[in-house]
Amino acid sequence: MVSTALRATWDADVAAIAAQDLPWQQLSGARVLVTGAGGFLGGYLARTLLGLHALGKVDAPVQVVGMVRNAERAQTRLSDLFSSPHFSPLVWDLNTLGVPDTGPLNYVLHAASQASPRFYGSDPIGTLLPNTIGTAALLEALRRSPTPQGFLFVSSSEVYGSVIGDTTLTETSYGSVDPATVRACYAESKRMGETMCLAWHQQHGIPTFIARPFHTYGPGLQANDGRVFADFVFNVLRGENIVMHSDGSARRAFCYATDAISGFFSILLQGTPTQAYNVANPAGELSVMELAELLVGLYPEKQLAVDRRHTPQTPGYIPSAYSRLIPDVTKLQSLGWTAQITPETGFRRMIEAYK
């Protein structure tokens, strides 16, 4: 079940997202399919849509269809949503070759994906299929609906591949991805998903929108996520020293969930179809070591430390080869969006939500 503290944090975050100056009325009375509704980003998208009417942002409630793979697990993770009369779960595996029976839809928000490198080696097929055949199936489901209004594909910064040097990445800063590597299952499938969005727009006129999040964090991430920023948070929650599995020099831009979700809706409601937009907080740039030190420093009373022995990574984890992944978000900012949450504020908020 969802704890009181976690639900309170989600409610406050949804209110912050809904407070953004966006044309929310476009979603009034819409029927929206959210994939990965039981996950981190999908859960935020579903909760935001369901909160719009109560917060006075739409005249008629949004009807949310939450696509999940496991009904029992979804009832645990989404217990707060199951109580809403405007939420309907749909059990479907996006690894399936087929088009789900969704009923008529106005929007699809496709956030279902295994984003952690801990899955790439153990389940490369389950990583790539939802981004490829799953995306095709969802585009078809929307195409067959009487009034399709928008398809949002949550892509990834991984599409940029191996870029030269420490350049800040614009939406056209592409490097290479070696398709004959296991880790490519994620980056290449996200690239194909983006191309599918363009194809269905070109051939069938479906308004498709592409968001490229970088390193997004917040309440809702699981203890077994496998990415370092989640591991570090749960180390702190368990009162454990943070153990480094690298030299900690890799630099990433950390973006809190409310900023990312606000960015997604900015793209869907104000963006240009088939255009990709970076969604990240460049001001949240930290090295992995700096992140570890920040989290330890948030709770001095715990007397935690950063273990710098550079121990081997968890078996099966396939690390990134890129030393710096920092975006240029000028394109998203042109829609009126701006990141507001600092890493210090965001990570403290995340940790407190789990207490």
LOKOL-412718 format. One record per residue (C-alpha): x, y, z. Coordinates in pm, whole numbers, plus 32768, in hexadecimal, padded with zeros to 4 digits. Layout:
BEGIN
XYZ...
# end
This chain:
BEGIN
8000800080008065816A7FC980DE820C810C8045834D8190818B840C816181B983947FFC805483E77F9C80708541803981AD85847F72810C850F7E2E7FDB85E97E7180B3871B7EAD818386D07D7A804C86AC7CA07FD187FC7D1F812388967CC1811288007B647FAA88727B31800B89D27B9F80DC89F77A63804F8AE879617FE189E7785E7EA589C0778A7E2188AA78687CC288D277DD7D32881476A77D1F86DF77837BC48724780E7AEF85EB77F87BFB8536772F7C3483C177407DAA838B776E7E738249776C7FA982567848809E8136781D818180D57939807C81617A28810780877B3E826281167B0E830F82587B7182CB83477A4F818882A079E2810482B97B44814A842E7B4D809F846079FC7F69839F7A6B7F5184557BBA7F7685A77B137E62855F7A177D7884E57B297DC286177BFE7D72871F7AF87BFB872C7B327C0E87427CAD7D1188567C877C2B891C7BA27D0188FC7A697C018848798F7A868860797E7A5086E9795E7B1F85D47A037C29852979357BE383B679087D2B82FC793B7D6B819C78BE7E9F811F79767F56800E78B880127F1C799B80B57DC7796E805E7D377AC07F067D777B567F5F7D077CB780967DDD7CC87FD87F047C357ED27EF27D477FE87F197E4580A580307D967F6E80E77D1D7E8A80BA7E477E5082317E527DDE82327CE57CFA81037CF47C1281C87DD77BD082C77CC27A9782927BED7B5983257AC97C6F82227ACA7C5980D57A147D777FD77A137DC97F1C78D27EA77DEA78F37F807DC677BD80E87D61777781897E437673826E7D21761581397C8B756F81187C8473F47FC17D1E73D77EF17E5874057E477E73755A7CD17EAC756C7CD98001760E7B8D808B759C7B8181EA75087C9D82CB75767CF3843A75557E59842675D27F66832476148084837177038184825D76CF8269824B77FD828F80D1781E83FB806C7802850F7FBF78C485F380E878F786F7805479E388377FB4795B88037E977A4F86FF7E0F795A87C97E35781B889B7D00784E87957C2078F186687C84781D86D37D3276DB859D7CB1762484B57D39772F85727E81771D855C7EB875A784027E2F754E83287F2E760C83E38048755D83B67FAE740382957EBF73C881ED7F4C74FD820480AB746E817B8031731F80567F8873CF800280C17494801A81A173627F2980B572B27E3980B973D97E32823573CB7E158239724F7CDF815C72627C38824873597B37834072D57BE0847B735B7D58844E73947DEB858D74217F4C853974938050842B74CE816F847275BE829D838E75A38383839A76D384D2835A762E8628838076D18771843A76CB880A82EA766987A5833174FE88CE841E74E589C282FF74F68B36833A75128B6D84AF74EE8CC4854A74CC8D53860075F88C8486A677088BA3876E76228A4C87DE7698894B871675D5884A87BE74F9873686F57453881786BC73228959865B73D6896084F173658A80840473968A9D8296733F8A01816573E48A9E801473A0896E7F3673588A3C7DFC73938A4E7E39750B89587DCE7614892C7F2C76A288B57FA0754C87697EF0758F86F7802A7643878A81437571873C80A5742085D780517483859C81B474FA8625823273AF8538814B72F2841481B873CC84578321736C846482C471FC8317820D721E827E834A72AC82EE8408717A827182F67091810F82EA712480FE846371178177846E6FB0809683576F327F63837070117F6D84D2709B7F8684687208800D858C72D8814184F27379822685997474837A852A74F3840E856D764B85788512769785A785077811870384EF78A1872F848A7A1085DD84B17AB985A6845B7C27849984757D2F83A583B27E09832F82757D61848081E67D0184AF80887D8B85C6800F7E6F86337F167D62863C801B7C4C87B07FE47C17881581437BAF890F81EE7C92883683137CF8872582247D6F882281407E1888B782677ED4876382DE7F4E870C81897FDC8867816F8078881682AA813B86BB822C8197875080E9821D886281A182DA8974810A82018AB781A581868AB281E980128BA080FC7F608C3281777E168C3E80867CF08D05817B7C198DF3829C7C4E8CC0837D7C608D36846B7B508C1384367A5D8B39856D7A4D89BF856D7A2588A4866E7A3387A986077B3E864286777B0C852F86577C1283E985B37BA6830E86EC7BB083F687A17AC08402867579D6828A863879D4824887AB799E8333879078768278866477E9812C871A77F681C98855776282368783763880E586D376148012880E763280F3891675958204886574D5822B8827736181C986CB72E982EC85E0729283E686CC733684C18644744E84FA870C758C860386D87697856786C777F2866986FE790286F987F179FC88548861798B887589297ACE885B87DC7B8589A787617AF98A6F86937BF18B79858A7BDD8B1B843B7C728C0C84827D8E8B7585D97DCA8A1B853B7DD58A8C843D7ED88B27854F7FAD89ED86257F8C8909850D800689E984B5812A89FD862581858882864C818C886F857882C789A685B7839B88F8851C84C8890C83C8841C8A8983E384178AA0833B82C48BCF833F81E28C2A830480788CF781C6804F8DEE82177F398E8280BC7F0D8DF280A27DAC8D5E7F487DDD8CE47E7D7CB18B877EC97C2E8A627DE17C678A737CB47B7A89A47CEB7A4189B57E677A518A357EFD790A8AC5805779548ABF817D78698BFE81CD77B08BB4834277A58C5E8428789D8B708550787F8A03855F7813898E86C7783588768753775C8821889B76BC86B188DE771086878A21764C8586897E756B84A88916768F84D98A66773884508B0C75FD83008A71765E83088B2E77A983928A10787C84A68A33797C853889487A8084F889B97BE4857288AD7CD586DF88967D41877D87427D87879787977EF9862387E57F1085B586CB7E2D867E85B27ECA861C861D802984B1861D7FB984D784C17F27857984348060847884CF8148835E8438807983DA82D980C783F8830C823E
# end
